[in-house]
Amino acid sequence: MSGDIRLEELTKIYGDVLAVDAIDLHIPPGEFFTMLGPSGCGKTSTLRLIAGFERPDGGAVILDGLDVSRTPPHKRNVNTVFQSYALFPHRTVEQNVAFGLRYKRVGGDEARRRVADAMELVRLGGMADRRPGQLSGGQQQRVALARALVLEPPVLLLDEPLGALDARLRVDLQVELKRIQEQLAVTFVYVTHDQDEALTMSDRVAVMREGRIEQCATPQELYEEPATAFVANFLGAANLIPVASQPGVRGTELALGSFRLRCEAEGAPHGEAVAMIRPEYVRLEPHGAEGENRLPGMVEEVVYLGFHQDVRVRLATGALVRADVPNDGEAPEYQQGDAVAVHLRARNLRVLAGDGERAVQDAQAAAAPEPAGTA
Amino acid sequence: MTTTAAPTTSRAPARTGRLRLRRDPWGHPRGLAIVTWIYILWSLAPVLLAIRFAFNEGRSRSAAQGWSLRWFWQDPTLSVFHDPTLRSALEQSLKLAGLAMLIATPLGVGLALGLQRWRGRGSGTTNRLTLLPLVTPELVFAVGLFLLFTTAFSFIGLGTTAQVIGHVTFSVSFVVVIVRGRLQTIGGDIEEAAADLGAPPWEVVRRVLLPLLLPAIAASLLIVFALSIDDFVVSQYLASGADTTTVPMRIYAQARAAPTPALNALATLMLAATLLALALAYAVFRVLTRGERGGRSALGQLASLEATIDAGGTK
């Protein structure tokens, strides 16, 4: 089975900006692989290097065992779907889809059959004679997809393909992309800055930052076991509490001022560290509740968000902890000014290496708003 | 309408005086419209007058003496069609414009493509240098060319060849501006997409770029034609004698000597040719970009096209 991608110390420099910093990566055939990160993290540059639109300044792109680093894009066996769709406005939908077949030496009935199949696959039947300008954004993106898939590439590169679509359409197309990918067993390399897209579709996700891969893992692993504060904050929300960490009796012992927390994870970093817990794992209990990993605090703010509430609790140590309290239809249990006990369950606590200040910077970097249309 | 203004006034009494100046800020700006129309009439009046006398029955260029086509071709010796000097001027103008159009357009398209792709050292400078002829006073430009053809390039010398080269030189810039504007609208993604689908570089140009550039190419052809046929200064400086006299030169020379309404007829023909070229450029551009996504890109194109035409008009 073809569609194997290997990047070896791949490097790209623009002027004095290191866009891609010696990336090593292996994407096995048939995987839905996502590169996720804020704008300027190098994800699009990496994709363009795989496509051949850019020449690497170092390292190699290896497709199915062949070094293609010096192969121009029209001779590479990969196809790309662009954020801007990049359809040919002077050609009909059918002519757009058929464009590449000529270079594969496919013609006549065979070409017609494949174009029809590709259009059927992306549910564009009946649109053959339209011009791209007469289609909606979602339909145009389907044409772009069909135009690439008709060539039966072992690898499909997708550069924020849903970026220009509205939210609802995006969800529909996510499902459809995943269906197509599974049906054709094509390797998908998908670039996005949208964590939901990354989590819902991918087999594996690489979170990128400043030209490097911060962490590469399955969506679940990334969410549950983030390696850094940057990853923790880029995927979902995270409470980050600076602590001192040392090996404990069962797991790791974390010192937070005069309080002690237990973390079940073995082999966590020791010394100065950051405790991480997702807001939805934080339990709020009545003031004075006894037991391990319970910290006293006061409710500072309650934000009503419909299906859940974001309760912000200021701990006695000064740290702020956000708790996600599901809306169960009862009246809110906690109000501003209430004294509560915060239960940070030992099995949900994670310990990240590094000092608190660095973690806060990382968290801010991850939360920085993404300017539209750049990556 | 006064009801809309009333609450505003009561809420901000300090502004009352200013609000009264224009009672209804959402209304039709009549004063502006009137001033605009006065200006348009004022600037068109001399042109309309000149055209009027082209159709004069008599010899006068200032008194209305009936209507005829005498000065176009009916008069056996003095009409544009029969007067050898006027006729040769018309032929020379058309020849220059035709040649300039056919040479400057492919040259400009190539230059625009090259500049678009050229990244790195020197590209910025070259970019600006290409646009230099647009802002250089034409007289300076013409004197420069004159010196060039009488000294360094004296093997070419003055005459039709020099005139064509001169016209091509300044009109290439316009072609570059038009084509680059279009290239920007097309965007680099489309070329990359074509290459990505397996098209080798030449095929990308042939199957994608040239068809998409067609409107800009058509517009360029006609605008170069309009620029060239309108030109006086460069043609004048690079002329070598009676047989290289163009229409604007003939009009200028004869206006002081023994003018007849045939001159007006000639000027009218010129005006018609220029307007026709520009209208065609506009129409072809509209038709060829029809159906492209959104109105904005097409509008942007037209804006740049019109700006270019304007720049040509003031040249």
Interface residues (C-beta under 8 A of the other chain):
Chain A: A51 G52 F53 P72 P73 H74 K75 V78 N79 T80 F82 S84 A86 L87 F88 P89 H90 F99 G100 R102 Y103 K104 R131 P132 G133 Q134 A144 R147 A148 L151
Chain B: G187 D189 I190 E192 A193 A194 A195 D196 L197 G198 A199 P200 P201 E203 R207 V208 P211 L212 G291 E292 R293 G294
